[in-house]
Amino acid sequence: MPKGIAVDPSGVLYIVDTLFDNIQLFSAAGEFLFTIGRRGSGPGEFSMPSGLFLAREGTLYVCDTYNQRVQVFRLRGDHHE
């Protein structure tokens, strides 16, 4: 159940998936890379994420709907931290 998408300058796709409560990353060629997060209420965990925004400086903001918060991730060169 994808609910949002962002693309970084290198073409990597960030897709919010509400069914799996995570962010899935795909290469510009469409190859699956890895996921960020899982179901839960702790840091880096989501409950019905519904959108995201990727800022120019490499900060990822994720709307974590049922946890009633916005989570912030500072991305490194390998796309996660």
N, C-alpha and C positions, 0 to 999 in steps of 0.2 A: 504494500500500500504506500507507494511513494507520495509524499506531500510537499516536497520542495527540492530545488536543485540550485547549485552554484557551481561555477567553473573558475578555477584559478588561472593565473597567467600562463602556466605550462599546459593547460588544457585538461587537467585532472577534474573529473566530475565528482561532486559531493552530493549524495542523494539521501534525503531524510526518508526513512522507512518506518511508518507507524506500526506495522504488523510485527516487525522484529525489534522495535524500540532501539534503533541504532542509525548511524550515518554510514553509508556504504560509499567507498571510493573506487572509481574506475578510471583507467588511463584514457587518454585522448582517443586511443584505438578501440576502446570499449572493453578492455580486459579488466576483470575484477582485481583490485589491489588488496584491500583489507577493510575492516570496519572500525568505527570508533563507537564505544559505548555498548551497553546492554541494558536489559530491563532491570529497574530498581529505582531507589531514591537517593543513593549516595552520589558523591562526585563522579562524573563520567558515566552515570547511569541515567536512563530516561524512562518516562512513562508517557506514552503517546506524543512523541516529538512531532511538531507540526510545521516547522519552517526553519530556515537558516539563512544567515547572511555571512558572506566572506569578505572581510574588509581588505583593502589594498595592502596593508602592512602585514597581512598573514594572520589576522585574528578571526576565528570562527565563532559566531554567535548562534546558538541553537535554542529555539523556543521549546521548552520542556513542559508541555501543556498540563498534564495531570499532577506534576510535581510543583506547578505554579511558580516557575522560575525561568530565567534565561541563563544558560550555561555558556561560559566563555572559554575557548581553547586558544592558546597561542601556538601556532603551527611553526614547525621547523622545516628545514630543507627536505626531510623525508616525510613531510605531510602530517606529522603528529607529534604530540608531546604529552 
